[in-house]
């Protein structure tokens, strides 16, 4: 089970890194959140029934963890000195100015807006976004339009 889990994390770690970058500013906080998300995924893995895509399951856990830990004043977690083999903190050290500006603008959104737009940017369809976030399909479209307009205002 552990090998299968680590394989899933390795295949989908970019999802986790994007959530970490979206919800945390400093590299250290992003690495802490990455570890917390992997920990939460590991805890819930035995209950994962594969009724949804693995990426949808990872997104749901990652978003809930990012939002929940953001609201906690202090997190008590035992951290490993190193990540397991083939799972590493993001190596994206060279990020373009436009990407950095986009992440800056995305961080200005509220938690629910971040969740919806991050799923949209990962090419999830409206139905999948609705399932993960718990809102209706039609409301996804409305929210995305509002979020896009808000981002345009922030980036002006």
C-alpha positions as CSV (number, residue, x, y, z in Angstrom):
1,X,0.0,0.0,0.0
2,X,2.8,2.4,0.8
3,X,4.5,1.9,-2.5
4,X,1.2,2.5,-4.4
5,X,0.6,5.6,-2.3
6,X,4.0,7.1,-3.0
7,X,3.6,6.4,-6.7
8,X,0.3,8.4,-6.7
9,X,2.0,11.2,-4.8
10,X,4.9,11.2,-7.2
11,X,2.6,11.3,-10.3
12,X,0.5,14.1,-8.8
13,X,2.9,16.2,-6.8
14,X,2.6,19.2,-9.2
15,X,-1.0,19.5,-8.0
16,X,0.1,19.7,-4.4
17,X,2.9,22.2,-5.2
18,X,0.5,24.5,-7.0
19,X,-1.9,24.5,-4.0
20,X,1.1,25.2,-1.7
21,X,2.2,28.1,-3.8
22,X,-1.3,29.5,-4.0
23,X,-2.0,29.4,-0.3
24,X,1.4,30.2,1.2
25,X,3.9,33.0,0.5
26,X,7.2,31.8,1.8
27,X,9.1,28.7,0.6
28,X,9.3,27.3,4.1
29,X,5.6,27.6,4.6
30,X,5.0,26.0,1.2
31,X,7.2,23.1,2.2
32,X,5.4,22.7,5.6
33,X,2.0,22.7,3.8
34,X,3.3,20.1,1.3
35,X,4.2,17.8,4.1
36,X,0.9,18.4,5.9
37,X,-1.1,17.7,2.7
38,X,0.9,14.4,2.1
39,X,0.2,13.4,5.7
40,X,-3.5,14.1,5.3
41,X,-3.6,12.2,2.0
42,X,-1.8,9.2,3.7
43,X,-4.4,9.3,6.6
44,X,-7.3,9.2,4.2
45,X,-5.8,6.9,1.6
46,X,-7.3,3.7,3.1
47,X,-10.7,5.2,2.7
48,X,-10.3,6.3,-0.9
49,X,-12.8,4.3,-2.9
50,X,-11.7,5.4,-6.3
51,X,-15.2,6.7,-7.2
52,X,-13.5,9.9,-8.5
53,X,-10.3,10.6,-10.3
54,X,-7.2,10.4,-8.1
55,X,-6.4,14.0,-9.1
56,X,-9.8,15.1,-7.9
57,X,-9.3,13.3,-4.6
58,X,-5.9,14.9,-4.1
59,X,-7.2,18.3,-4.9
60,X,-10.1,18.0,-2.4
61,X,-7.7,16.9,0.4
62,X,-5.1,19.5,-0.6
63,X,-7.5,22.4,-0.7
64,X,-9.2,21.4,2.6
65,X,-5.8,21.0,4.3
66,X,-4.5,24.4,3.0
67,X,-7.6,26.2,4.1
68,X,-7.9,24.4,7.5
69,X,-4.2,24.8,8.4
70,X,-4.2,28.4,7.3
71,X,-6.9,29.1,10.0
72,X,-5.1,27.2,12.7
73,X,-2.7,29.3,14.8
74,X,-0.2,26.6,15.4
75,X,0.2,23.2,13.9
76,X,1.8,20.3,15.8
77,X,3.3,17.9,13.3
78,X,6.3,15.6,13.3
79,X,8.3,16.3,10.2
80,X,10.7,14.0,8.4
81,X,14.2,15.2,7.7
82,X,13.8,14.2,4.0
83,X,11.0,13.6,1.6
84,X,10.5,10.0,0.6
85,X,12.4,8.9,-2.5
86,X,11.1,10.5,-5.8
87,X,9.0,13.1,-3.9
88,X,10.7,16.4,-3.6
89,X,9.9,20.0,-2.8
90,X,9.2,22.0,-6.0
91,X,12.3,22.6,-8.0
92,X,10.7,25.5,-9.8
93,X,13.3,28.1,-8.9
94,X,13.1,29.9,-12.2
95,X,9.6,31.3,-12.4
96,X,8.7,34.0,-14.8
97,X,7.7,37.5,-13.8
98,X,4.3,36.9,-15.2
99,X,3.8,33.7,-13.3
100,X,4.9,35.4,-10.1
101,X,2.5,38.2,-10.7
102,X,-0.3,35.8,-11.3
103,X,0.4,33.9,-8.1
104,X,0.5,37.3,-6.3
105,X,-2.9,38.2,-7.7
106,X,-4.3,34.7,-6.9
107,X,-3.2,35.1,-3.3
108,X,-5.5,38.2,-3.0
109,X,-8.6,36.0,-3.6
110,X,-10.6,34.5,-0.8
111,X,-10.3,30.8,0.0
112,X,-13.3,29.7,-2.0
113,X,-12.2,31.8,-5.0
114,X,-8.7,30.3,-4.9
115,X,-10.2,26.8,-4.8
116,X,-12.4,27.3,-7.9
117,X,-9.8,29.1,-10.0
118,X,-7.0,26.7,-9.2
119,X,-9.2,23.8,-10.3
120,X,-10.1,25.7,-13.5
121,X,-6.5,26.4,-14.2
122,X,-5.8,22.7,-13.9
123,X,-8.3,22.0,-16.7
124,X,-11.0,20.4,-14.5
125,X,-14.4,20.7,-16.0
126,X,-17.3,22.5,-14.3
127,X,-18.8,19.2,-13.1
128,X,-15.6,18.1,-11.5
129,X,-15.1,21.5,-9.9
130,X,-18.6,21.4,-8.6
131,X,-18.0,17.9,-7.1
132,X,-14.8,19.0,-5.4
133,X,-16.0,22.3,-4.0
134,X,-19.6,21.3,-3.2
135,X,-21.2,24.0,-5.4
136,X,-23.6,23.5,-8.3
137,X,-22.3,23.2,-11.9
138,X,-24.1,26.4,-13.0
139,X,-22.7,28.3,-10.0
140,X,-19.1,27.3,-11.1
141,X,-19.5,29.3,-14.3
142,X,-20.9,32.3,-12.5
143,X,-18.1,32.2,-9.9
144,X,-15.4,31.8,-12.5
145,X,-16.6,34.9,-14.4
146,X,-16.6,36.9,-11.2
147,X,-13.2,35.6,-10.3
148,X,-11.7,36.4,-13.7
149,X,-13.1,40.0,-13.5
150,X,-11.7,40.4,-10.0
151,X,-8.3,39.2,-11.2
152,X,-8.4,41.7,-14.0
153,X,-9.0,44.5,-11.5
154,X,-6.2,43.2,-9.2
155,X,-3.7,43.0,-12.1
156,X,-4.5,46.5,-13.4
